[in-house]
């Protein structure tokens, strides 16, 4: 099951890398956390697979706003 989850996460990893290469340089750095939200998403998918990786990434993106937290927030 873990292998299947990791394999299914590849399209999401590709989309995040595409964002990092194509859009992120033009949008500038605006994330309040380290690592950035896109890097956090990559690490979450690589470490936990598609199901938990999606959950962790969505939670992180929802917390990334002016009234949310800030600082160092590594992938659990």
BATI-479203 format. One record per residue (C-alpha): residue in three letters; chain; y, x, z. Coordinates in Angstrom, 3 decimals. Layout:
residues N
+-----+-------+----------+----------+----------+
! res ! chain !       c2 !       c1 !       c3 !
+-----+-------+----------+----------+----------+
! ala !     A !        Y !        X !        Z !
...
+-----+-------+----------+----------+----------+
This chain:
residues 76
+-----+-------+----------+----------+----------+
! res ! chain !       c2 !       c1 !       c3 !
+-----+-------+----------+----------+----------+
! unk !     A !    0.000 !    0.000 !    0.000 !
! unk !     A !    2.394 !    2.847 !    0.825 !
! unk !     A !    1.823 !    4.413 !   -2.621 !
! unk !     A !    2.607 !    1.121 !   -4.343 !
! unk !     A !    5.795 !    0.744 !   -2.323 !
! unk !     A !    6.910 !    4.259 !   -3.260 !
! unk !     A !    6.133 !    3.670 !   -6.952 !
! unk !     A !    8.040 !    0.381 !   -6.962 !
! unk !     A !   11.070 !    2.097 !   -5.435 !
! unk !     A !   11.562 !    4.427 !   -8.455 !
! unk !     A !   13.760 !    1.968 !  -10.439 !
! unk !     A !   16.035 !    1.566 !   -7.407 !
! unk !     A !   16.239 !    5.332 !   -6.956 !
! unk !     A !   17.119 !    5.655 !  -10.656 !
! unk !     A !   19.893 !    3.051 !  -10.333 !
! unk !     A !   21.380 !    4.797 !   -7.296 !
! unk !     A !   21.309 !    8.169 !   -9.079 !
! unk !     A !   22.897 !    6.578 !  -12.153 !
! unk !     A !   25.662 !    5.212 !   -9.928 !
! unk !     A !   26.147 !    8.641 !   -8.316 !
! unk !     A !   26.357 !   10.414 !  -11.682 !
! unk !     A !   28.383 !    7.888 !  -13.708 !
! unk !     A !   30.519 !    5.705 !  -11.431 !
! unk !     A !   30.990 !    7.514 !   -8.153 !
! unk !     A !   33.100 !   10.377 !   -9.589 !
! unk !     A !   35.618 !    7.838 !  -10.916 !
! unk !     A !   35.719 !    5.649 !   -7.799 !
! unk !     A !   36.276 !    8.494 !   -5.365 !
! unk !     A !   34.946 !    8.901 !   -1.863 !
! unk !     A !   35.524 !    5.817 !    0.246 !
! unk !     A !   32.432 !    5.582 !    2.442 !
! unk !     A !   33.119 !    5.685 !    6.172 !
! unk !     A !   29.702 !    7.107 !    7.007 !
! unk !     A !   27.897 !   10.384 !    6.488 !
! unk !     A !   25.710 !   10.538 !    4.505 !
! unk !     A !   27.427 !    8.260 !    1.976 !
! unk !     A !   25.934 !    4.821 !    1.425 !
! unk !     A !   24.384 !    5.826 !   -1.907 !
! unk !     A !   22.814 !    8.960 !   -0.404 !
! unk !     A !   21.591 !    6.868 !    2.537 !
! unk !     A !   19.972 !    4.463 !    0.061 !
! unk !     A !   18.236 !    7.311 !   -1.761 !
! unk !     A !   16.880 !    8.731 !    1.475 !
! unk !     A !   15.784 !    5.290 !    2.704 !
! unk !     A !   13.848 !    4.552 !   -0.512 !
! unk !     A !   12.262 !    8.006 !   -0.577 !
! unk !     A !   11.250 !    7.905 !    3.080 !
! unk !     A !   10.277 !    4.247 !    3.569 !
! unk !     A !    9.530 !    2.795 !    0.111 !
! unk !     A !   10.867 !   -0.354 !   -1.486 !
! unk !     A !   10.598 !   -2.946 !    1.269 !
! unk !     A !   12.048 !   -1.162 !    4.280 !
! unk !     A !   14.288 !    0.950 !    2.022 !
! unk !     A !   15.902 !   -2.180 !    0.588 !
! unk !     A !   16.382 !   -3.643 !    4.065 !
! unk !     A !   17.953 !   -0.456 !    5.454 !
! unk !     A !   20.197 !    0.033 !    2.408 !
! unk !     A !   21.439 !   -3.568 !    2.462 !
! unk !     A !   22.192 !   -3.355 !    6.194 !
! unk !     A !   24.098 !   -0.120 !    5.673 !
! unk !     A !   26.185 !   -1.469 !    2.774 !
! unk !     A !   27.066 !   -4.575 !    4.791 !
! unk !     A !   28.298 !   -2.349 !    7.655 !
! unk !     A !   30.465 !   -0.213 !    5.348 !
! unk !     A !   33.841 !   -1.951 !    5.565 !
! unk !     A !   37.191 !   -1.192 !    7.250 !
! unk !     A !   36.236 !   -2.978 !   10.488 !
! unk !     A !   32.676 !   -1.622 !   10.574 !
! unk !     A !   31.393 !    1.563 !   12.091 !
! unk !     A !   31.899 !    5.126 !   10.958 !
! unk !     A !   30.522 !    8.600 !   11.526 !
! unk !     A !   27.079 !   10.120 !   11.215 !
! unk !     A !   24.373 !    7.517 !   10.540 !
! unk !     A !   21.083 !    9.074 !    9.352 !
! unk !     A !   18.113 !    7.157 !    7.960 !
! unk !     A !   15.738 !    6.265 !   10.834 !
+-----+-------+----------+----------+----------+
